[in-house]
Amino acid sequence: MKVTASQIRQDLNNFGGFGQQGYGYNVQFLYEEIGKIMGLNTEHRIIIIGAGNLGQALANYVKFEKLGFVITALFDVNPELSGKSVRGIPILMLSELDEYCRTHRVDIAALTMPKSKADSIASKLVDLGIRAIWNFAHVDLEIPNKDVVVESVHLSDSLMQLSYNIVKNSKNK
């Protein structure tokens, strides 16, 4: 990451004292404290809106559960997916979303749907009490509620960044 040990110590110090000067850090304690700061010491229950290729790929990624992110259901409008599951996680119809959110704890909703529907679904999710949205729809969501956290993932932007880094690295050789 091209940062010095001093920079890391200064960054960690912003969150409180984790080490002792001249002795360093208890790695296990530091790991646990960083986990608390990042909210990784609690389970986060996720639903995925959009059970197409990307939604199913996310549901199949088992490492999320090891980090405390548990995908509990996928939702879609395609009736051919109704009653199916991905790795034991049920695919429900979007019409069942309201009832599901009323009867299950949902912390995060991942949007893996066409951008044309993302804003209206995001508004509905906010109305249902969802506090965080992981947005894969290639659109910047308009969320008026400042208590709702939105993290947008733009896959094409990431790919363009990778392309730029390839060009930059080849020029440096």
C-alpha positions in Angstrom: 0.0 0.0 0.0 3.1 2.2 0.1 2.5 3.5 3.6 5.0 3.6 6.4 4.7 1.9 9.8 4.5 5.4 11.3 1.5 6.3 9.2 -0.3 3.1 10.2 0.4 3.8 13.9 -1.0 7.3 13.5 -4.1 6.0 11.7 -4.7 3.4 14.4 -4.2 6.0 17.1 -7.2 7.9 15.7 -9.4 5.0 16.9 -7.8 4.8 20.4 -4.7 3.3 22.0 -4.2 -0.3 20.8 -0.5 -0.7 21.4 2.2 0.2 23.8 5.2 2.3 22.8 8.3 0.1 22.4 6.3 -3.1 22.6 4.1 -3.0 19.5 0.6 -4.5 19.2 -1.1 -7.6 20.5 -2.2 -8.8 17.1 -5.3 -10.7 18.2 -6.5 -7.7 20.3 -5.8 -5.4 17.4 -7.7 -7.7 15.0 -10.7 -7.8 17.3 -10.7 -4.0 17.9 -10.6 -3.3 14.2 -13.4 -5.8 13.7 -15.5 -3.8 16.2 -14.7 -0.5 14.5 -15.8 -1.9 11.2 -18.9 -3.6 12.6 -17.6 -7.1 11.8 -18.2 -8.4 15.3 -22.0 -8.7 14.6 -24.0 -10.6 12.1 -25.4 -8.6 9.2 -28.4 -10.1 7.4 -28.6 -9.4 3.7 -31.2 -9.8 1.0 -30.4 -9.5 -2.7 -32.9 -7.8 -5.1 -32.3 -9.4 -8.5 -31.6 -13.1 -8.8 -29.9 -13.0 -12.2 -26.3 -13.8 -12.8 -24.8 -11.2 -10.5 -27.3 -11.8 -7.7 -26.7 -15.5 -7.8 -22.9 -15.0 -7.9 -23.1 -12.9 -4.7 -25.2 -15.6 -3.1 -22.7 -18.3 -4.0 -19.8 -16.4 -2.4 -19.4 -18.3 0.8 -16.7 -16.1 2.3 -19.3 -13.4 3.1 -20.7 -15.7 5.8 -17.2 -16.1 7.4 -17.1 -12.3 7.7 -20.6 -12.2 9.3 -22.6 -11.2 6.3 -25.4 -13.8 5.9 -27.5 -13.7 2.8 -31.0 -14.8 3.8 -33.0 -14.4 0.6 -33.0 -13.3 -3.1 -35.9 -11.6 -4.7 -36.8 -11.4 -8.4 -39.7 -10.7 -10.8 -39.0 -13.7 -13.0 -41.7 -16.3 -12.1 -39.4 -19.1 -13.5 -37.1 -18.5 -10.4 -39.9 -18.7 -7.9 -39.3 -21.5 -5.4 -35.8 -22.1 -6.5 -32.7 -21.6 -4.3 -29.1 -20.7 -4.6 -26.9 -22.6 -2.1 -30.0 -23.2 0.0 -31.0 -19.5 0.0 -34.5 -19.1 -1.3 -35.4 -17.1 -4.3 -38.7 -15.3 -3.6 -40.9 -13.1 -5.8 -40.5 -9.3 -5.4 -44.1 -9.2 -4.4 -43.1 -11.0 -1.2 -40.6 -8.4 -0.2 -42.8 -6.3 2.1 -44.0 -9.4 4.1 -40.4 -10.8 4.3 -39.0 -7.5 5.6 -41.8 -7.3 8.2 -41.1 -10.8 9.5 -37.3 -11.0 9.2 -34.5 -8.8 10.3 -32.8 -7.3 7.2 -29.8 -5.1 7.7 -28.5 -4.7 4.1 -30.2 -5.0 0.7 -28.0 -5.6 -2.3 -29.4 -4.3 -5.6 -28.3 -6.4 -8.6 -31.1 -5.3 -11.0 -31.5 -3.1 -14.0 -30.8 0.6 -13.2 -34.3 1.6 -14.5 -35.9 0.0 -11.4 -33.2 0.7 -8.8 -34.5 4.1 -7.5 -38.0 2.9 -7.0 -36.9 -0.3 -5.3 -34.4 1.6 -3.1 -37.2 4.0 -2.0 -39.4 1.0 -1.1 -36.5 -0.6 0.9 -36.0 2.6 2.8 -39.8 2.7 3.6 -39.4 -0.9 4.8 -36.7 0.1 7.3 -33.6 -1.1 5.5 -30.6 0.9 6.8 -28.0 0.0 4.2 -28.0 -0.6 0.4 -25.2 -2.2 -1.5 -25.9 -0.9 -5.0 -24.7 -2.8 -8.0 -27.2 -1.1 -10.4 -25.2 1.3 -12.5 -27.0 4.4 -11.2 -26.4 6.8 -8.4 -29.4 6.4 -6.1 -31.5 9.3 -4.8 -32.0 8.5 -1.1 -33.3 11.5 0.8 -33.0 9.7 4.1 -29.6 10.5 5.5 -29.8 7.6 8.0 -29.6 5.1 5.1 -26.1 4.2 4.0 -25.5 3.5 0.3 -22.4 1.9 -1.1 -22.4 1.9 -4.9 -20.3 -0.6 -6.8 -19.6 0.4 -10.4 -18.0 -2.6 -12.0 -17.1 -0.8 -15.2 -15.3 2.0 -13.3 -13.3 -0.6 -11.5 -12.4 -2.2 -14.8 -11.4 1.2 -16.3 -9.1 1.8 -13.3 -7.5 -1.6 -13.9 -6.9 -0.7 -17.5 -5.4 2.6 -16.5 -3.0 0.9 -14.1 -2.0 -1.6 -16.8 -1.0 1.3 -19.1 0.7 3.2 -16.3 2.7 0.1 -15.3 3.8 -0.6 -18.8 5.0 3.0 -19.3 7.1 2.7 -16.1 9.1 -0.2 -17.4 
